[in-house]
Every structure is written in structure tokens, then in C-alpha cells.
Amino acid sequence: MKINENFVLRQIADTWVVLPLGDTTLDFNGMMTLNETGSFLWSILEKGCQQAELVNALLNEYDVTKEQAETDVEEFLNKLRNIDCLEEL
């Protein structure tokens, strides 16, 4: 899976914001903000990866259990899917 090229992540002050590009702005109603962990996962997804790779990245970067990492990754991916921000490869 990979981030849809019609979305970008930008940092504004201390906040990470997902912004639509081009025609996507017509369909994207609202704004999505990410915390530090979300922006970390986003950076990995920009290159393309599998869900298990995201879980492993969280385990290596943060002090979380495998179960918590799996839950957090699944929740994050579902949010991206809901706004059509994620391309399944």
C-alpha cells in the first residue's frame, strides 16, 4: 500500500496536516491532522509498504506492545482509506 499521490503532508507550526492536491480538493471535505506517530507512519507509506512493516516500524521506534501497534496501525490505515488517501498495491 502507498499514499495516494493526490495528497501531501505538510507541517504547519507544531501540527501535521494532510492536504489534497488538484481535483481531489473538490471531493475532500475537511482537513485531517496527524500527530507525530501518524506523520511517522505517513513517511513510510509514501515509499510503499505492507501493514506488517508499519507495525514493525512502530515497535522499533516507540515503546508499545505488538498488540497496541497492530491496533494503532489498523486504525490509522482505516482513516486513510475513509478519505481515499491510500492506494492498495
C-alpha positions in Angstrom: 0.0 0.0 0.0 1.0 3.6 -0.6 -0.2 7.1 -0.1 -2.3 8.4 -3.0 -0.2 10.9 -4.9 -3.2 13.4 -4.7 -2.4 14.0 -1.0 0.6 15.6 0.7 1.6 16.0 4.4 2.7 19.4 5.5 3.8 20.7 8.9 2.3 23.9 10.0 3.9 25.1 13.3 3.6 22.0 15.5 0.7 20.4 13.5 0.9 17.9 10.7 -1.9 18.4 8.1 -2.9 16.2 5.2 -3.8 18.3 2.2 -5.4 17.3 -1.1 -4.0 18.3 -4.5 -5.6 19.1 -7.8 -9.1 17.8 -8.4 -9.0 15.9 -5.1 -9.8 19.2 -3.4 -13.3 19.0 -4.9 -14.1 15.7 -3.2 -12.1 16.1 0.0 -14.3 17.9 2.6 -12.4 19.0 5.6 -9.0 18.6 6.9 -7.0 15.7 8.5 -4.4 16.4 11.1 -1.8 13.9 12.2 0.2 13.5 15.4 3.9 12.6 15.5 3.2 8.9 15.2 0.8 9.5 12.2 3.4 11.6 10.4 6.0 8.8 11.1 3.7 6.2 9.5 2.9 8.5 6.6 6.6 8.9 5.8 6.8 5.1 5.5 3.7 4.8 3.4 4.9 7.4 1.0 7.6 4.9 -0.1 5.1 2.0 -0.2 4.9 -0.9 2.3 2.8 -3.6 3.8 0.9 -3.4 7.1 3.3 -5.6 8.9 6.1 -3.2 8.0 4.2 -0.4 9.7 3.7 -2.4 12.8 7.4 -3.3 12.9 8.4 0.3 12.4 6.2 1.3 15.4 7.7 -1.4 17.5 11.2 -0.2 16.7 10.5 3.5 17.1 8.1 3.6 20.1 7.7 1.7 23.4 4.5 -0.1 22.6 3.3 -3.7 22.7 2.8 -5.6 19.4 -1.0 -5.7 20.1 -1.1 -1.9 20.5 1.0 -1.3 17.4 -1.3 -3.6 15.4 -4.4 -1.8 16.7 -2.9 1.7 16.0 -1.8 0.8 12.5 -5.2 -0.7 11.6 -7.0 2.4 12.9 -4.6 4.7 11.1 -5.0 2.8 7.8 -8.8 2.8 8.1 -8.8 6.6 8.5 -6.7 6.9 5.4 -9.0 4.6 3.5 -12.0 6.6 4.5 -10.7 9.7 2.8 -9.4 7.7 -0.3 -5.9 8.6 0.7 -4.5 5.1 0.5 -3.7 3.1 -2.6 -3.7 -0.7 -2.2 -0.9 -2.3 -4.2 
